[in-house]
């Protein structure tokens, strides 16, 4: 069988029968398959032939059988376990880390395929969950789903687990900072779904941050509700459109980015309960763990999680795309083809990890760490069970079969420099506390100064009052003194007119004339 013509990566190593017995990928890169239930229009059929299921999931949940005549293949097996000794009815068998049939629930897929990868970000690992598949096979439903209830998808459940762990962390010295971003790649242009005015953003790379989108907004979030609000805001801005296969088809690749910074200031030893997976009843020994022994007195671990909902692969003849939708389909298929080429280069056993064409598209550039780099990745490939989607399902399974050979080399991102946002927050808090203490001291000093000035003012008022009283008393004294002088003068004047008899034995001359005059009078 030929692969979908929209994909240019080599399938020379695929087997046509085709039972691939290679062992599943290691824990750093897992590939799972999710087969959605048939749609009502598929069950009704096209009027020519009734609905026919083409997929069978082995009871072990590890293998999937794809056949154009599945009932005949299962019947030939007798017991119901299919046999593939021939090329009967164009039949294929693939083995993956897990295959989820059409009856699988959102909780089952998340708990078994995603949760362990998500929780590793709390230990400082990079992680990614990538949904790949044909248009209308349930990628967006798997990644987003509903914000509440049992239909919650990967993003809501991821957010819940992250904040549940943080709230229940028993380490008193641990501090966390959680940031969220949301972007889309539409027609090879990157735009910020949380700040729509930021479009045509550029991809950069440095040793500390790795590959990142320059100018992409980051929002500090403190609860699941805040993340849901951002996601709903971003989803309303995402480009969608109707096709024959999907009335609300995603016309862009969307990437939700969650960054968790964890600062520990006390020594942590193995078995101290710092492994987030233990809270959820998992043994993290298979995850590689972090560094052994005690950690530094203060260290910051930075985990980055990419939740990727890829636009669906499309065959124009099937989707009926024309005009704008046709151009979108070309861009979507070109970027997915670039993704296939990257996977082909990463898994080509004939070369020792030569050139990998990450730069051929914006999508593969952003996913560079997730594919063969410093990351723990789970790829969820979605497929349809109907006959009309047989070729697309086969192409998806072959793509997934090649991808499972990818080997990632994940390690803990322990940031010991001064550039993490959490450390900057700590420094800013320290500066603000020092500023507050300084201002408090200044406030105390000002209060004391005001009290001293008030005491001085009161003393001056008392002094002025005393001077005024002294002046009044001085004026009263002067007035009394003047009155006394006047009285003494009056007394002296009166005394000067009084005669004292026999004073000093003085003889006064007689004045007969006067006496006579007086007598006459």
Protein Blocks (a to p, Z undefined) as FASTA:
>chain_A
ZZdfkbcbdcklpcfklpcfbdcddfkbccddddddddfklmnonolaccddfbdcdfkl
paccddfblmlmmmmnonopacdfbfehhiaddddfbdcdfkbcfklmmmmmmmmmmmmm
mnopacddddeddehilpmmmmnmpaedjkbcfklmmmmmmmmmmmmpcbfkbccddddd
ddddeehiacdfklmmlghiacdddfklopadehiacdddfbfklmmmmmmmmmmmpccd
ddfkbmbbcfbdcddddddddddfbdcdehilpamklmnopafklnopaaehjddfbdcd
ddddddddddddddfklnopghjlmmmmmmmmmmmmmmmmmmmmmmmmkbghiaddfklp
mklmmmmmmnopacdddddddddfbfklmmmmmmmmmmmmmmmmpccdddddddfbfkbf
klmmmmmmmmmmmmmmmmmmmmmmmmmmmmmmmmmmmmmmmmmmmmmmmmmmmmmmmmmm
mmmmmmmmmmmmmmmmpccehihhiacdddfklmmmmmmZZ
